[in-house]
Amino acid sequence: MAPVGLHAIETASRDEITALQSERLAAALRHAYANVPHYRAAFDAAGVRPEDFRAPADLARFPLTTKQDLRANYPFGMFARPRAELARIHASSGTTGQPTVVGYTARDLDVWADLVARSLYAAGARAGMLVHNAYGYGLFTGGLGLHDGAARLGCTVVPVSGGMTERQVRLIADFRPDVISVTPSYALAILDEFRRQGLDPAACSLRFGVFGAEPWTDAMRREIEAGFGMAAVDIYGLSEVMGPGVACECVETRDGPTIWEDHFYPEIIDPATGAVLAEGEFGELVFTTLTKEGMPVIRYRTRDLTRLLPGTARTMRRMARITGRSDDMLVVRGVNLFPSQIEEQLLAAPVLTGHYLIVLTRSLRMDEVTVQVEHRPEVTDADRLEQAAQAVAKRIKDTVGLTVRIVVEPPGQIERSAGKARRVWDRRGEA
C-alpha cells in the first residue's frame, strides 16, 4: 500500500520513540553479534556483549564502525545473511580506496522504499505527481533508492539519471514534472542550461526539489529556489547506512533533515576522541541501524559534521545542515577550511555563480589557495568582476582567516558533474 499522510510514529511522543529505539537497538546488537564475525570480534575485544545493553545510553560502550572496517571485509564479510538471501547489492565508487559494498534483503528494500516515500511526502510530493529523477542509476544508491520510494508513494517516475543536461531541460519542459531529485550542484548546471536555451527556469513546472548526496549551503538553496521558483528540500543518506532517505527536511519548515529515528539511532561524537557529545553540540554524526537484516551497522562513523536538534514539524530529532566532512576538512597554513565556507562567500556575490574549484598548491613551503569561480553570463564588465573578486577574498580573510586568490572565469570553464561535484584539487604533493 502506498503511504498516505503522516505515519503515527512521526508524531509519537519522545517516550514512545525512545522505547521503540531501545527495543530495536537490543535486537540489532544481538543480530550483528550472532551473524557478523567482525562485530562478534569487535564486541569481544571491547569487553561488551549484546546483553550489556539496557538503554540507549549504553550504546556508547560498544565499538565504533568505520569505512575501513567495511573495506577490510570486502566484498561480503559484513553481511548478516548469506549472499544468496540478498535481493540487491550496491557499492561505493571506490575512487579513494577499496569500494564499500552493502547488501539488502527483500524486506530491507521494502523498508527503504517506505522511508524514501516518507521523505518525499515530507518534502511536498504527493501521489500522482511526476518525479524527474536525475540521480545516477547503478551501484550508486541515489537513483534506484529515489525511484523505488517515489513509486511507493504513488508518483509517476521519469528515470532520467544524470548527464545529458540539454535533454534534462527538454524533458522538464515537455513532461512538466512537479518534483526533481538531483544533487544540488547539478541542479545549478540544469539551471544554467535553461537560461542558455533562452528559457525561464522559474516558469517551468517544478514545484519541489529534493537535493542530496553532497553538502550544500543555504546560499545555494536560495539560488536554486529563486532560479526555479520552487521549494528546495535537503534529503540525507549514505549507502553504508541505507541510501537516501535516512533523513529529510519537511517542506513546511526547511530547517534541517528530520531523522527517521524509528529505523536509525543517531549520536554525535567528538571526531578526535570518539566521546559522545550532548545534544546540540557540534561533532561527527554516527548511526546505528535498527531494522536492517542484510547488513546491520553498529555505530557507523559517517564523517559528516553536524549537530542534533529537537524536532519541529515532526517529533523526531533533526540534524543541522552538514557543514562538511571530517575527512574533507582542509588544513591550510594551520587553519581548518571547509569548501562550504568558500561557497557561502562566493554565492553572496551577485555576479558570481556556484560553479567553483578550490586549488591548493605549495610554493617555497607555503600553502597557497586559489579559487576559480565562474561569473554570471549577463555580467561582463571586467572592473565589476574584479571588485567582486576582491570583496570575496576580503570576506574569506575576515571570516576564515586565510588569504586566497579569486580567479573569475567565463561561464562553462569549471568542469560539471552529473553526480557529486569536485570542489577541491589538492596539488600540494606534486613536485
C-alpha positions as CSV (number, residue, x, y, z in Angstrom):
1,M,0.0,0.0,0.0
2,A,1.3,3.5,-0.8
3,P,1.9,5.6,2.3
4,V,-0.7,8.3,2.7
5,G,-0.2,11.3,5.0
6,L,1.8,11.1,8.2
7,H,2.7,7.9,9.9
8,A,1.7,7.8,13.6
9,I,5.3,7.2,14.6
10,E,6.4,10.5,13.1
11,T,4.4,12.5,15.7
12,A,4.7,10.0,18.6
13,S,5.9,11.2,21.9
14,R,9.6,11.2,22.7
15,D,8.9,8.5,25.3
16,E,7.3,6.2,22.7
17,I,10.2,6.8,20.3
18,T,12.8,6.1,22.9
19,A,11.0,2.9,24.0
20,L,10.9,1.7,20.4
21,Q,14.5,2.6,19.9
22,S,15.6,0.6,23.0
23,E,13.8,-2.5,21.8
24,R,15.2,-2.3,18.3
25,L,18.7,-1.4,19.4
26,A,18.8,-4.5,21.6
27,A,17.7,-6.6,18.7
28,A,20.1,-5.0,16.3
29,L,23.1,-5.7,18.6
30,R,22.0,-9.3,19.0
31,H,21.6,-9.7,15.2
32,A,25.0,-8.2,14.5
33,Y,26.8,-10.2,17.1
34,A,25.3,-13.5,16.1
35,N,25.7,-13.2,12.4
36,V,28.6,-10.9,11.5
37,P,32.1,-12.1,12.5
38,H,33.5,-8.6,12.5
39,Y,31.1,-7.4,15.1
40,R,31.5,-10.5,17.3
41,A,35.3,-10.0,17.3
42,A,34.9,-6.2,17.9
43,F,32.4,-6.6,20.8
44,D,34.6,-9.3,22.4
45,A,37.7,-7.1,22.1
46,A,35.8,-4.2,23.7
47,G,34.6,-6.5,26.5
48,V,30.9,-6.0,25.8
49,R,28.1,-8.3,24.7
50,P,24.6,-7.6,23.5
51,E,23.1,-8.4,26.8
52,D,25.0,-5.5,28.4
53,F,22.7,-3.1,26.6
54,R,19.8,-1.9,28.7
55,A,19.1,1.7,27.5
56,P,20.2,3.9,24.6
57,A,22.9,5.5,26.8
58,D,24.6,2.0,27.0
59,L,25.3,2.1,23.3
60,A,28.4,4.3,23.9
61,R,30.1,1.2,25.4
62,F,30.1,-0.6,22.1
63,P,32.8,0.0,19.5
64,L,32.5,2.3,16.6
65,T,32.5,1.1,13.0
66,T,34.5,2.8,10.2
67,K,34.6,2.8,6.5
68,Q,37.9,1.0,6.8
69,D,36.2,-1.9,8.6
70,L,33.8,-2.2,5.7
71,R,36.7,-2.2,3.2
72,A,38.7,-4.7,5.3
73,N,35.7,-7.1,5.0
74,Y,35.3,-6.6,1.2
75,P,33.2,-7.8,-0.5
76,F,30.6,-9.7,1.6
77,G,32.2,-10.0,5.1
78,M,29.8,-7.5,6.7
79,F,26.7,-9.3,5.6
80,A,24.4,-10.8,8.3
81,R,22.6,-13.0,5.8
82,P,24.0,-15.5,3.2
83,R,24.7,-13.8,-0.1
84,A,22.1,-16.0,-1.7
85,E,19.4,-14.5,0.5
86,L,20.1,-10.9,-0.6
87,A,17.9,-9.2,-3.2
88,R,20.3,-6.4,-4.2
89,I,23.9,-5.2,-3.7
90,H,25.1,-1.7,-4.0
91,A,28.7,-0.3,-3.7
92,S,30.5,3.0,-3.5
93,S,32.7,4.2,-6.3
94,G,35.9,3.2,-4.6
95,T,37.7,6.3,-6.0
96,T,39.7,6.8,-2.8
97,G,40.2,3.2,-1.9
98,Q,38.5,-0.2,-1.8
99,P,34.8,0.1,-2.5
100,T,32.4,-0.4,0.3
101,V,29.7,-3.0,-0.5
102,V,26.2,-3.1,1.0
103,G,23.6,-5.7,0.7
104,Y,19.8,-5.7,1.1
105,T,17.2,-8.4,1.8
106,A,13.8,-8.1,0.1
107,R,12.5,-6.8,3.4
108,D,15.3,-4.2,3.6
109,L,14.4,-2.9,0.1
110,D,10.7,-2.7,1.2
111,V,11.7,-0.6,4.3
112,W,13.9,1.5,2.2
113,A,11.1,2.3,-0.3
114,D,8.8,3.1,2.6
115,L,11.3,5.6,4.1
116,V,12.1,7.3,0.8
117,A,8.3,7.6,0.3
118,R,8.0,9.1,3.7
119,S,10.8,11.5,2.9
120,L,9.3,12.6,-0.4
121,Y,5.9,13.1,1.3
122,A,7.7,15.3,3.9
123,A,9.3,17.2,1.0
124,G,6.0,18.1,-0.5
125,A,5.5,15.2,-3.1
126,R,2.1,13.6,-3.3
127,A,0.7,10.6,-5.1
128,G,0.1,11.2,-8.8
129,M,2.8,13.8,-9.1
130,L,5.5,13.4,-11.8
131,V,9.0,13.0,-10.4
132,H,12.1,13.8,-12.6
133,N,14.8,11.6,-11.1
134,A,18.2,12.9,-12.2
135,Y,20.2,10.9,-9.6
136,G,22.6,8.3,-11.2
137,Y,21.3,4.8,-11.5
138,G,23.5,1.7,-11.0
139,L,25.7,0.8,-8.0
140,F,25.2,4.3,-6.6
141,T,22.2,4.2,-4.2
142,G,20.6,7.5,-5.2
143,G,18.9,6.6,-8.5
144,L,17.2,3.4,-7.6
145,G,16.6,4.5,-4.0
146,L,14.7,7.6,-5.0
147,H,12.9,5.7,-7.8
148,D,11.5,2.9,-5.6
149,G,10.4,5.4,-2.9
150,A,8.6,7.7,-5.4
151,A,6.9,4.7,-6.9
152,R,5.9,3.5,-3.4
153,L,4.4,7.0,-2.8
154,G,2.3,6.6,-5.9
155,C,4.2,9.0,-8.1
156,T,5.0,8.7,-11.8
157,V,8.8,8.4,-12.1
158,V,10.9,9.6,-15.1
159,P,14.2,7.7,-14.7
160,V,16.4,10.3,-16.4
161,S,19.5,9.6,-14.4
162,G,22.4,12.0,-14.7
163,G,24.1,13.7,-17.6
164,M,23.0,15.0,-21.0
165,T,21.9,18.3,-19.5
166,E,20.3,19.6,-22.7
167,R,18.0,16.6,-22.6
168,Q,17.2,17.2,-18.9
169,V,15.9,20.6,-19.8
170,R,13.9,19.4,-22.8
171,L,12.2,16.6,-20.8
172,I,11.4,19.0,-17.9
173,A,9.9,21.5,-20.4
174,D,7.9,18.7,-22.3
175,F,6.9,16.4,-19.4
176,R,6.2,19.1,-16.9
177,P,7.2,17.2,-13.7
178,D,6.2,18.5,-10.3
179,V,9.3,17.2,-8.5
180,I,13.0,16.9,-9.3
181,S,15.5,14.8,-7.4
182,V,19.2,15.6,-8.1
183,T,22.4,16.7,-6.5
184,P,22.4,20.5,-5.7
185,S,25.5,21.2,-7.8
186,Y,23.9,19.5,-10.9
187,A,20.7,21.5,-10.3
188,L,22.8,24.6,-10.9
189,A,24.0,23.1,-14.2
190,I,20.4,22.4,-15.2
191,L,19.5,26.0,-14.2
192,D,22.3,27.3,-16.4
193,E,21.1,25.2,-19.3
194,F,17.6,26.6,-19.1
195,R,19.0,30.1,-19.5
196,R,21.4,29.0,-22.3
197,Q,18.4,27.8,-24.2
198,G,16.6,31.1,-23.6
199,L,14.0,29.5,-21.3
200,D,12.9,31.0,-18.0
201,P,13.5,28.3,-15.3
202,A,11.1,30.0,-12.9
203,A,8.3,29.4,-15.4
204,C,8.8,25.7,-15.5
205,S,6.5,23.2,-13.8
206,L,8.8,22.2,-11.0
207,R,7.4,22.9,-7.5
208,F,9.6,20.8,-5.2
209,G,13.3,19.9,-5.4
210,V,14.8,17.0,-3.3
211,F,18.5,17.6,-3.2
212,G,21.2,15.5,-1.5
213,A,24.4,13.3,-2.0
214,E,26.7,16.3,-1.2
215,P,26.9,19.2,1.3
216,W,25.3,22.4,0.2
217,T,24.9,25.8,1.8
218,D,21.8,27.9,2.5
219,A,23.2,30.3,-0.1
220,M,23.0,27.6,-2.8
221,R,19.5,26.7,-1.6
222,R,18.4,30.4,-2.1
223,E,19.9,30.4,-5.6
224,I,18.1,27.2,-6.6
225,E,14.8,28.3,-5.1
226,A,14.9,31.7,-6.7
227,G,16.0,30.4,-10.0
228,F,13.4,27.7,-10.3
229,G,10.7,29.2,-8.2
230,M,10.5,26.0,-6.2
231,A,10.9,24.8,-2.6
232,A,14.3,23.1,-2.2
233,V,14.5,20.4,0.4
234,D,17.5,18.6,1.8
235,I,17.4,14.7,1.8
236,Y,20.2,12.8,3.6
237,G,21.5,9.3,3.4
238,L,24.6,7.2,2.8
239,S,24.9,3.8,1.3
240,E,26.6,2.2,4.3
241,V,23.5,3.0,6.4
242,M,20.8,2.6,3.7
243,G,21.0,5.2,1.0
244,P,18.9,8.3,0.5
245,G,16.0,8.6,3.0
246,V,17.8,8.2,6.3
247,A,16.6,11.8,7.0
248,C,14.8,14.5,5.1
249,E,13.6,18.1,5.6
250,C,10.0,18.9,5.9
251,V,8.9,21.4,3.3
252,E,6.9,23.5,5.7
253,T,9.9,24.3,7.9
254,R,13.1,23.5,5.8
255,D,15.1,23.7,9.0
256,G,17.3,20.6,8.8
257,P,16.6,17.0,7.9
258,T,14.3,15.1,10.3
259,I,16.0,11.7,11.1
260,W,13.7,8.7,10.9
261,E,14.5,7.6,14.4
262,D,12.4,4.5,14.3
263,H,14.9,3.0,11.9
264,F,18.2,4.8,12.6
265,Y,19.7,5.8,16.0
266,P,21.9,8.9,15.8
267,E,24.8,10.0,18.0
268,I,27.2,12.9,17.8
269,I,30.8,12.2,18.8
270,D,34.0,14.2,19.1
271,P,35.8,13.2,15.9
272,A,39.2,13.2,17.7
273,T,38.3,11.2,20.8
274,G,35.1,9.3,19.9
275,A,33.4,10.5,23.0
276,V,29.6,11.0,22.8
277,L,28.6,14.7,22.9
278,A,25.5,16.2,24.4
279,E,22.5,17.0,22.1
280,G,23.1,20.4,20.4
281,E,26.9,20.1,20.4
282,F,28.8,20.1,17.1
283,G,30.6,17.0,16.0
284,E,30.6,13.9,13.9
285,L,27.4,12.0,13.1
286,V,27.2,8.3,14.0
287,F,24.4,6.0,13.0
288,T,23.2,2.6,14.2
289,T,20.7,0.8,12.0
290,L,17.7,-0.5,13.9
291,T,15.9,-2.7,11.4
292,K,18.3,-3.8,8.7
293,E,18.5,-7.5,8.1
294,G,21.1,-7.9,5.3
295,M,23.8,-5.6,6.6
296,P,23.3,-4.0,10.1
297,V,25.8,-1.4,11.0
298,I,26.6,-0.5,14.6
299,R,27.8,3.0,15.5
300,Y,28.9,3.8,12.0
301,R,31.1,6.9,11.7
302,T,29.7,8.9,8.8
303,R,32.4,11.6,9.0
304,D,29.7,14.2,8.4
305,L,29.9,17.2,10.8
306,T,26.6,18.4,12.2
307,R,24.6,18.6,15.5
308,L,21.3,17.1,16.7
309,L,18.4,19.4,17.2
310,P,14.9,19.0,18.7
311,G,12.1,18.1,16.3
312,T,9.8,20.8,14.8
313,A,7.5,19.6,12.0
314,R,7.9,16.0,13.4
315,T,8.6,14.7,16.9
316,M,11.8,13.0,15.7
317,R,15.1,14.9,16.0
318,R,16.6,16.9,13.3
319,M,20.2,17.2,12.1
320,A,21.6,20.6,11.3
321,R,22.8,21.2,7.7
322,I,26.1,19.3,7.1
323,T,28.9,21.8,7.1
324,G,31.5,19.3,5.7
325,R,33.1,16.1,6.5
326,S,35.9,15.5,9.0
327,D,37.9,13.8,6.2
328,D,37.2,16.7,3.8
329,M,38.5,19.3,6.1
330,L,41.5,21.1,4.6
331,V,44.3,22.3,6.8
332,V,45.9,25.3,5.1
333,R,48.7,27.2,6.9
334,G,47.4,25.8,10.2
335,V,43.8,26.9,9.5
336,N,40.9,24.5,9.2
337,L,39.0,25.1,6.0
338,F,35.8,23.6,4.6
339,P,34.7,24.1,1.0
340,S,31.3,25.2,2.2
341,Q,32.9,28.2,3.8
342,I,34.2,29.3,0.5
343,E,31.0,28.5,-1.3
344,E,29.0,30.7,1.1
345,Q,31.1,33.7,0.3
346,L,31.1,33.2,-3.4
347,L,27.3,32.9,-3.6
348,A,27.0,36.1,-1.6
349,A,28.4,38.0,-4.6
350,P,25.5,38.6,-7.1
351,V,27.9,38.5,-10.1
352,L,29.4,35.0,-9.3
353,T,27.9,31.5,-9.5
354,G,28.1,28.3,-7.6
355,H,30.4,26.7,-10.1
356,Y,33.9,26.8,-8.4
357,L,37.1,24.8,-7.8
358,I,39.5,25.3,-4.9
359,V,43.1,24.6,-6.0
360,L,45.7,24.1,-3.3
361,T,49.4,24.5,-4.2
362,R,52.7,24.9,-2.3
363,S,55.3,27.5,-3.1
364,L,58.5,27.9,-1.1
365,R,57.0,25.7,1.6
366,M,54.0,28.0,1.9
367,D,50.4,26.7,1.1
368,E,48.5,28.8,-1.4
369,V,44.8,28.8,-2.1
370,T,43.3,29.8,-5.5
371,V,39.6,29.7,-6.0
372,Q,38.4,29.5,-9.6
373,V,34.8,30.6,-10.0
374,E,32.6,31.4,-13.0
375,H,30.8,34.7,-13.3
376,R,27.2,35.0,-14.4
377,P,26.7,35.2,-18.2
378,E,25.0,38.5,-18.2
379,V,27.8,40.2,-16.3
380,T,30.9,41.0,-18.5
381,D,32.2,44.3,-17.0
382,A,35.8,43.4,-16.1
383,D,36.1,46.1,-13.4
384,R,32.9,44.9,-11.7
385,L,34.1,41.3,-11.7
386,E,37.5,42.3,-10.3
387,Q,35.8,44.3,-7.5
388,A,33.6,41.3,-6.7
389,A,36.7,39.0,-6.5
390,Q,38.5,41.4,-4.1
391,A,35.4,41.7,-2.0
392,V,35.0,37.9,-1.7
393,A,38.7,37.5,-0.9
394,K,38.3,40.0,1.9
395,R,35.3,38.3,3.3
396,I,37.1,34.9,3.3
397,K,40.0,36.5,5.1
398,D,37.8,38.1,7.6
399,T,35.6,35.0,8.3
400,V,38.1,32.1,7.8
401,G,41.4,33.8,8.4
402,L,43.0,32.8,5.2
403,T,44.4,34.8,2.3
404,V,43.1,33.4,-1.0
405,R,43.3,34.4,-4.6
406,I,40.0,34.6,-6.5
407,V,40.2,33.9,-10.3
408,V,36.9,34.8,-12.1
409,E,36.4,32.5,-15.1
410,P,33.9,32.8,-18.0
411,P,30.8,30.6,-17.9
412,G,31.4,27.0,-18.8
413,Q,35.1,26.8,-17.7
414,I,34.6,24.8,-14.5
415,E,34.0,21.1,-15.0
416,R,30.4,20.0,-14.5
417,S,29.4,16.7,-12.9
418,A,26.1,14.9,-13.1
419,G,26.9,13.4,-9.6
420,K,28.9,14.8,-6.8
421,A,30.8,17.9,-7.7
422,R,34.6,18.1,-7.4
423,R,35.3,21.1,-5.3
424,V,38.9,20.7,-4.3
425,W,42.1,19.9,-6.3
426,D,44.9,19.5,-3.8
427,R,48.2,19.8,-5.7
428,R,50.5,20.4,-2.7
429,G,52.1,17.0,-3.0
430,E,53.1,17.5,-6.6
431,A,56.7,18.1,-7.5
